[in-house]
Amino acid sequence: MYLQNLQLEPLNYNIIKSELLNDIDNEPIPTLDEVKESLAEMYQQASVATSQLYYSNLESLTQARTVNFSASLAGSNLWQKLRKYLCGFLTPDSTASEIIDKIVEFLSSFIPGGIFISYLAKKLIRYILNLGYAELCPLS
């Protein structure tokens, strides 16, 4: 999987994963609404960062996105897709390392350009680890 930062510079997943595993217990536990907001923010920031690769008139694109982008809709939709994705792979015995792998794998494919924003991803990971498999995937 290819990850990059907001400056479109490549990131090393092994370094990211190590930092996530080391820092995650120090993160406050967010609410589901905060997680959805983080997903929407990650998507929006990544869209802005990658749009320079595709559009020559960024000003009009930014204005159109401001009018048409719904953070609450984006966050809710991404959360539902992530939840379904994770429940397709994880088991009650999945480790934090395996869960992080799957979350980052999802983000790399759904967030434009494979943009990875660590502080937002940490909220998401902390929430899911705290939630637990039974609540994340109640019908599995």
N, CA, C and O of each residue as an XYZ file, in Angstrom:
560
protein
N       0.843     -1.168      0.000
C       0.000      0.000      0.000
C       0.887      1.228      0.000
O       1.932      1.265      0.649
N       0.453      2.222     -0.732
C       1.225      3.455     -0.861
C       0.560      4.541     -0.032
O      -0.625      4.829     -0.207
N       1.323      5.140      0.866
C       0.824      6.218      1.711
C       1.665      7.460      1.487
O       2.866      7.381      1.226
N       1.010      8.614      1.595
C       1.748      9.869      1.510
C       1.139     10.878      2.470
O       0.012     10.716      2.940
N       1.914     11.932      2.753
C       1.425     12.978      3.640
C       0.741     14.066      2.828
O       0.591     13.935      1.613
N       0.329     15.128      3.487
C      -0.395     16.199      2.805
C       0.474     16.972      1.812
O      -0.043     17.688      0.954
N       1.776     16.828      1.932
C       2.689     17.457      0.978
C       2.998     16.514     -0.179
O       3.864     16.794     -1.007
N       2.280     15.391     -0.226
C       2.417     14.361     -1.262
C       3.794     13.710     -1.262
O       4.316     13.320     -2.307
N       4.370     13.601     -0.070
C       5.646     12.907      0.103
C       5.352     11.495      0.613
O       4.485     11.316      1.468
N       6.062     10.500      0.099
C       5.808      9.114      0.515
C       6.118      8.896      1.998
O       7.030      9.502      2.561
N       5.332      8.015      2.607
C       5.512      7.650      4.006
C       5.880      6.178      4.110
O       5.477      5.365      3.277
N       6.643      5.846      5.131
C       7.047      4.471      5.389
C       6.039      3.844      6.358
O       5.931      4.272      7.507
N       5.308      2.837      5.895
C       4.272      2.238      6.724
C       4.828      1.607      8.002
O       4.181      1.669      9.047
N       5.990      1.015      7.936
C       6.555      0.378      9.132
C       6.798      1.400     10.240
O       6.590      1.105     11.417
N       7.236      2.597      9.865
C       7.450      3.663     10.852
C       6.110      4.131     11.407
O       5.958      4.312     12.615
N       5.142      4.325     10.517
C       3.808      4.763     10.938
C       3.205      3.751     11.911
O       2.687      4.128     12.962
N       3.272      2.484     11.565
C       2.668      1.448     12.409
C       3.331      1.401     13.781
O       2.656      1.265     14.801
N       4.633      1.510     13.798
C       5.352      1.514     15.073
C       4.905      2.685     15.950
O       4.683      2.521     17.150
N       4.778      3.858     15.346
C       4.318      5.034     16.093
C       2.890      4.848     16.593
O       2.573      5.203     17.728
N       2.037      4.296     15.749
C       0.656      4.072     16.159
C       0.574      3.105     17.331
O      -0.143      3.356     18.300
N       1.301      2.008     17.245
C       1.281      1.017     18.326
C       1.826      1.592     19.632
O       1.336      1.265     20.712
N       2.839      2.447     19.529
C       3.447      3.032     20.727
C       2.598      4.148     21.333
O       2.592      4.323     22.551
N       1.889      4.897     20.508
C       1.179      6.092     20.976
C      -0.291      5.860     21.298
O      -0.898      6.677     21.991
N      -0.870      4.790     20.823
C      -2.319      4.659     20.839
C      -2.913      4.667     22.244
O      -4.020      5.174     22.425
N      -2.234      4.135     23.225
C      -2.777      4.102     24.586
C      -2.816      5.482     25.223
O      -3.538      5.692     26.198
N      -2.046      6.428     24.684
C      -2.019      7.787     25.225
C      -3.107      8.677     24.624
O      -3.310      9.807     25.067
N      -3.794      8.164     23.628
C      -4.858      8.920     22.966
C      -6.119      8.896     23.819
O      -6.481      7.852     24.362
N      -6.793     10.044     23.942
C      -8.102     10.002     24.611
C      -9.091      9.232     23.734
O      -8.944      9.202     22.512
N     -10.071      8.625     24.338
C     -11.053      7.841     23.589
C     -12.096      8.794     23.014
O     -12.811      9.463     23.760
N     -12.179      8.854     21.685
C     -13.147      9.762     21.069
C     -14.551      9.153     21.032
O     -14.742      7.964     21.289
N     -15.506      9.988     20.712
C     -16.880      9.522     20.502
C     -17.024      9.098     19.046
O     -16.159      9.379     18.216
N     -18.117      8.423     18.749
C     -18.381      8.033     17.367
C     -18.509      9.270     16.479
O     -18.023      9.270     15.348
N     -19.150     10.313     16.973
C     -19.277     11.545     16.185
C     -17.905     12.144     15.878
O     -17.682     12.642     14.774
N     -16.996     12.100     16.832
C     -15.632     12.610     16.597
C     -14.904     11.760     15.558
O     -14.137     12.283     14.749
N     -15.143     10.467     15.583
C     -14.534      9.557     14.603
C     -15.057      9.886     13.205
O     -14.283      9.965     12.251
N     -16.357     10.075     13.088
C     -16.941     10.428     11.791
C     -16.400     11.763     11.296
O     -16.107     11.920     10.110
N     -16.268     12.724     12.205
C     -15.693     14.026     11.842
C     -14.248     13.863     11.371
O     -13.830     14.512     10.412
N     -13.493     13.007     12.037
C     -12.101     12.768     11.652
C     -12.008     12.145     10.268
O     -11.156     12.532      9.468
N     -12.873     11.190      9.983
C     -12.885     10.567      8.660
C     -13.213     11.599      7.578
O     -12.566     11.634      6.532
N     -14.211     12.429      7.834
C     -14.586     13.461      6.864
C     -13.464     14.468      6.685
O     -13.166     14.875      5.562
N     -12.846     14.868      7.772
C     -11.737     15.827      7.704
C     -10.561     15.241      6.930
O      -9.937     15.927      6.120
N     -10.264     13.970      7.185
C      -9.172     13.318      6.471
C      -9.472     13.292      4.972
O      -8.601     13.575      4.149
N     -10.705     12.951      4.633
C     -11.100     12.891      3.225
C     -10.993     14.271      2.581
O     -10.461     14.408      1.479
N     -11.495     15.280      3.265
C     -11.484     16.630      2.704
C     -10.063     17.167      2.553
O      -9.725     17.727      1.511
N      -9.238     17.006      3.566
C      -7.852     17.484      3.477
C      -7.095     16.759      2.371
O      -6.316     17.375      1.644
N      -7.320     15.464      2.243
C      -6.659     14.689      1.190
C      -7.133     15.125     -0.186
O      -6.340     15.183     -1.126
N      -8.412     15.432     -0.315
C      -8.952     15.910     -1.588
C      -8.287     17.213     -2.005
O      -7.911     17.388     -3.164
N      -8.148     18.113     -1.063
C      -7.505     19.395     -1.355
C      -6.043     19.169     -1.743
O      -5.552     19.765     -2.702
N      -5.357     18.314     -1.001
C      -3.932     18.067     -1.271
C      -3.708     17.441     -2.639
O      -2.746     17.780     -3.328
N      -4.590     16.528     -3.034
C      -4.382     15.830     -4.304
C      -4.995     16.569     -5.495
O      -4.645     16.283     -6.640
N      -5.894     17.505     -5.244
C      -6.560     18.192     -6.357
C      -5.575     18.954     -7.237
O      -5.825     19.130     -8.429
N      -4.469     19.406     -6.672
C      -3.471     20.116     -7.470
C      -2.869     19.234     -8.564
O      -2.283     19.737     -9.523
N      -3.014     17.937     -8.416
C      -2.499     17.018     -9.429
C      -3.430     16.900    -10.631
O      -3.013     16.472    -11.708
N      -4.688     17.280    -10.444
C      -5.691     17.030    -11.469
C      -6.355     18.276    -12.045
O      -6.871     18.244    -13.162
N      -6.344     19.366    -11.292
C      -7.088     20.545    -11.713
C      -6.179     21.762    -11.828
O      -5.279     21.959    -11.011
N      -6.424     22.573    -12.849
C      -5.621     23.783    -13.018
C      -6.237     24.967    -12.290
O      -5.521     25.901    -11.930
N      -7.541     24.953    -12.064
C      -8.199     26.059    -11.389
C      -8.666     25.585    -10.007
O      -9.819     25.189     -9.832
N      -7.771     25.630     -9.048
C      -8.076     25.119     -7.710
C      -9.082     25.995     -6.975
O      -9.829     25.501     -6.131
N      -9.110     27.270     -7.279
C     -10.013     28.184     -6.592
C     -11.478     27.818     -6.845
O     -12.273     27.751     -5.907
N     -11.829     27.586     -8.095
C     -13.222     27.233     -8.390
C     -13.563     25.846     -7.846
O     -14.690     25.606     -7.413
N     -12.592     24.937     -7.868
C     -12.813     23.607     -7.314
C     -13.076     23.703     -5.810
O     -13.984     23.050     -5.296
N     -12.299     24.500     -5.116
C     -12.461     24.672     -3.672
C     -13.829     25.271     -3.353
O     -14.485     24.850     -2.400
N     -14.257     26.246     -4.141
C     -15.570     26.854     -3.924
C     -16.684     25.838     -4.156
O     -17.629     25.767     -3.371
N     -16.583     25.061     -5.215
C     -17.602     24.049     -5.507
C     -17.644     22.995     -4.411
O     -18.722     22.556     -4.011
N     -16.496     22.594     -3.934
C     -16.435     21.576     -2.883
C     -17.045     22.113     -1.587
O     -17.718     21.375     -0.869
N     -16.817     23.377     -1.289
C     -17.359     23.974     -0.075
C     -18.879     23.942     -0.100
O     -19.513     23.685      0.923
N     -19.458     24.197     -1.247
C     -20.913     24.205     -1.387
C     -21.478     22.784     -1.371
O     -22.540     22.551     -0.794
N     -20.794     21.851     -1.985
C     -21.344     20.508     -2.192
C     -20.895     19.448     -1.191
O     -21.527     18.395     -1.103
N     -19.837     19.686     -0.443
C     -19.295     18.661      0.450
C     -20.048     18.650      1.774
O     -20.164     19.684      2.433
N     -20.551     17.508      2.160
C     -21.231     17.347      3.443
C     -20.344     16.501      4.353
O     -20.205     15.293      4.161
N     -19.750     17.155      5.342
C     -18.861     16.435      6.252
C     -19.609     15.340      7.007
O     -19.078     14.247      7.206
N     -20.838     15.629      7.426
C     -21.567     14.612      8.189
C     -21.909     13.405      7.318
O     -21.832     12.264      7.775
N     -22.282     13.654      6.075
C     -22.578     12.549      5.164
C     -21.314     11.751      4.837
O     -21.324     10.520      4.850
N     -20.233     12.464      4.546
C     -18.968     11.788      4.236
C     -18.485     10.960      5.417
O     -18.092      9.805      5.250
N     -18.514     11.547      6.610
C     -18.063     10.820      7.799
C     -18.888      9.590      8.079
O     -18.345      8.533      8.397
N     -20.212      9.718      7.963
C     -21.093      8.572      8.209
C     -20.886      7.476      7.174
O     -20.816      6.297      7.518
N     -20.789      7.864      5.913
C     -20.597      6.869      4.857
C     -19.250      6.162      4.986
O     -19.168      4.942      4.840
N     -18.201      6.925      5.257
C     -16.886      6.299      5.427
C     -16.870      5.384      6.638
O     -16.271      4.309      6.590
N     -17.517      5.789      7.724
C     -17.571      4.946      8.918
C     -18.269      3.620      8.603
O     -17.783      2.559      8.993
N     -19.396      3.674      7.907
C     -20.125      2.446      7.574
C     -19.295      1.534      6.671
O     -19.279      0.317      6.854
N     -18.606      2.132      5.694
C     -17.757      1.334      4.802
C     -16.596      0.710      5.579
O     -16.266     -0.458      5.374
N     -15.977      1.490      6.473
C     -14.859      0.980      7.276
C     -15.333     -0.158      8.176
O     -14.679     -1.196      8.272
N     -16.438      0.036      8.814
C     -16.973     -0.990      9.724
C     -17.235     -2.295      8.961
O     -16.845     -3.371      9.415
N     -17.883     -2.197      7.822
C     -18.172     -3.385      7.010
C     -16.870     -4.052      6.557
O     -16.753     -5.278      6.578
N     -15.907     -3.245      6.151
C     -14.609     -3.755      5.702
C     -13.910     -4.508      6.838
O     -13.446     -5.633      6.652
N     -13.841     -3.886      8.002
C     -13.154     -4.519      9.138
C     -13.839     -5.809      9.556
O     -13.171     -6.800      9.852
N     -15.152     -5.804      9.583
C     -15.881     -7.005     10.011
C     -15.728     -8.152      9.016
O     -15.975     -9.309      9.357
N     -15.325     -7.835      7.792
C     -15.069     -8.877      6.804
C     -13.730     -9.569      6.999
O     -13.506    -10.652      6.459
N     -12.833     -8.951      7.771
C     -11.489     -9.503      7.946
C     -11.145     -9.868      9.385
O     -10.441    -10.847      9.630
N     -11.633     -9.094     10.320
C     -11.217     -9.282     11.708
C     -12.003    -10.398     12.385
O     -13.082    -10.791     11.941
N     -11.429    -10.886     13.463
C     -12.070    -11.898     14.297
C     -11.979    -11.416     15.748
O     -11.274    -10.447     16.031
N     -12.680    -12.076     16.662
C     -12.560    -11.679     18.070
C     -11.128    -11.784     18.599
O     -10.792    -11.156     19.602
N     -10.289    -12.571     17.933
C      -8.910    -12.757     18.384
C      -7.903    -11.848     17.683
O      -6.700    -11.976     17.908
N      -8.373    -10.941     16.845
C      -7.458    -10.057     16.116
C      -6.661     -9.188     17.082
O      -7.195     -8.680     18.068
N      -5.381     -9.027     16.783
C      -4.508     -8.217     17.620
C      -4.596     -6.748     17.220
O      -5.111     -6.419     16.151
N      -4.094     -5.873     18.077
C      -4.049     -4.440     17.761
C      -3.264     -4.212     16.478
O      -3.633     -3.368     15.662
N      -2.187     -4.958     16.298
C      -1.374     -4.832     15.095
C      -2.167     -5.189     13.837
O      -2.075     -4.491     12.827
N      -2.932     -6.257     13.894
C      -3.757     -6.672     12.749
C      -4.865     -5.657     12.472
O      -5.176     -5.367     11.317
N      -5.453     -5.124     13.535
C      -6.512     -4.130     13.384
C      -5.960     -2.865     12.737
O      -6.586     -2.297     11.842
N      -4.803     -2.429     13.183
C      -4.162     -1.244     12.595
C      -3.863     -1.492     11.124
O      -4.101     -0.621     10.287
N      -3.346     -2.667     10.804
C      -3.058     -2.992      9.396
C      -4.305     -2.820      8.534
O      -4.245     -2.219      7.462
N      -5.418     -3.341      8.997
C      -6.654     -3.295      8.205
C      -7.215     -1.878      8.122
O      -7.736     -1.483      7.078
N      -7.118     -1.109      9.203
C      -7.600      0.274      9.181
C      -6.782      1.092      8.192
O      -7.343      1.827      7.380
N      -5.468      0.970      8.253
C      -4.614      1.739      7.343
C      -4.801      1.263      5.904
O      -4.771      2.071      4.975
N      -4.990     -0.023      5.717
C      -5.262     -0.556      4.379
C      -6.545      0.067      3.814
O      -6.594      0.454      2.647
N      -7.558      0.156      4.637
C      -8.810      0.793      4.213
C      -8.574      2.264      3.873
O      -8.977      2.736      2.810
N      -7.923      2.975      4.777
C      -7.689      4.404      4.554
C      -6.903      4.648      3.269
O      -7.187      5.593      2.533
N      -5.922      3.800      3.003
C      -5.093      3.999      1.810
C      -5.892      3.834      0.524
O      -5.517      4.368     -0.519
N      -6.996      3.092      0.600
C      -7.786      2.893     -0.613
C      -8.993      3.825     -0.706
O      -9.486      4.061     -1.809
N      -9.482      4.356      0.401
C     -10.657      5.224      0.357
C     -10.339      6.708      0.483
O     -11.120      7.542      0.026
N      -9.234      7.044      1.079
C      -8.854      8.453      1.206
C      -8.073      8.835     -0.047
O      -7.128      8.138     -0.418
N      -8.453      9.931     -0.706
C      -7.791     10.304     -1.965
C      -6.265     10.338     -1.860
O      -5.691     10.878     -0.915
N      -5.641      9.740     -2.866
C      -4.185      9.763     -2.964
C      -3.450      8.953     -1.926
O      -2.228      9.059     -1.822
N      -4.156      8.143     -1.150
C      -3.489      7.392     -0.084
C      -2.913      8.310      0.980
O      -1.932      7.971      1.642
N      -3.533      9.483      1.141
C      -3.061     10.449      2.138
C      -3.323      9.885      3.530
O      -4.420      9.413      3.830
N      -2.303      9.942      4.367
C      -2.422      9.452      5.736
C      -2.147     10.603      6.685
O      -1.071     11.200      6.656
N      -3.123     10.911      7.527
C      -2.992     11.988      8.512
C      -3.016     11.327      9.880
O      -4.066     10.909     10.368
N      -1.856     11.241     10.482
C      -1.658     10.451     11.695
C      -2.574     10.843     12.848
O      -3.183      9.970     13.467
N      -2.684     12.127     13.148
C      -3.465     12.519     14.324
C      -4.944     12.175     14.156
O      -5.631     11.921     15.145
N      -5.440     12.165     12.925
C      -6.829     11.772     12.689
C      -6.978     10.251     12.724
O      -7.960      9.731     13.254
N      -6.015      9.554     12.166
C      -6.050      8.087     12.180
C      -5.961      7.548     13.607
O      -6.578      6.531     13.923
N      -5.209      8.214     14.460
C      -5.085      7.767     15.852
C      -6.431      7.781     16.563
O      -6.735      6.878     17.343
N      -7.234      8.800     16.298
C      -8.574      8.856     16.904
C      -9.402      7.648     16.477
O     -10.058      6.997     17.291
N      -9.353      7.376     15.209
C     -10.113      6.267     14.643
C      -9.661      4.934     15.240
O     -10.484      4.121     15.662
N      -8.376      4.725     15.269
C      -7.820      3.474     15.797
C      -8.139      3.315     17.282
O      -8.511      2.232     17.733
N      -7.991      4.390     18.024
C      -8.265      4.338     19.467
C      -9.738      3.978     19.718
O     -10.052      3.171     20.594
N     -10.620      4.584     18.943
C     -12.052      4.308     19.100
C     -12.344      2.836     18.827
O     -13.042      2.184     19.604
N     -11.816      2.319     17.738
C     -12.094      0.931     17.351
C     -11.502     -0.057     18.358
O     -12.148     -1.042     18.715
N     -10.286      0.202     18.810
C      -9.677     -0.686     19.803
C     -10.466     -0.663     21.110
O     -10.624     -1.697     21.759
N     -10.955      0.501     21.493
C     -11.737      0.613     22.714
C     -13.120     -0.021     22.549
O     -13.653     -0.609     23.490
N     -13.688      0.099     21.367
C     -15.025     -0.434     21.089
C     -15.054     -1.952     21.228
O     -15.968     -2.518     21.827
N     -14.046     -2.594     20.668
C     -13.993     -4.047     20.731
C     -14.754     -4.701     19.590
O     -15.644     -4.098     18.991
N     -14.394     -5.925     19.303
C     -14.951     -6.664     18.178
C     -16.464     -6.881     18.310
O     -17.196     -6.721     17.334
N     -16.930     -7.240     19.495
C     -18.354     -7.563     19.671
C     -19.248     -6.372     19.356
O     -20.323     -6.547     18.781
N     -18.828     -5.173     19.717
C     -19.623     -3.981     19.410
C     -19.410     -3.513     17.978
O     -20.337     -3.005     17.347
N     -18.215     -3.678     17.470
C     -17.922     -3.270     16.080
C     -18.673     -4.160     15.104
O     -19.254     -3.675     14.133
N     -18.662     -5.439     15.358
C     -19.271     -6.413     14.453
C     -20.302     -7.254     15.208
O     -20.080     -8.450     15.400
N     -21.420     -6.669     15.641
C     -22.358     -7.409     16.493
C     -23.035     -8.601     15.837
O     -23.470     -9.513     16.540
N     -23.137     -8.624     14.544
C     -23.829     -9.728     13.871
C     -22.881    -10.794     13.362
O     -23.321    -11.804     12.813
N     -21.590    -10.583     13.535
C     -20.599    -11.543     13.012
C     -20.504    -12.777     13.868
O     -19.721    -13.678     13.568
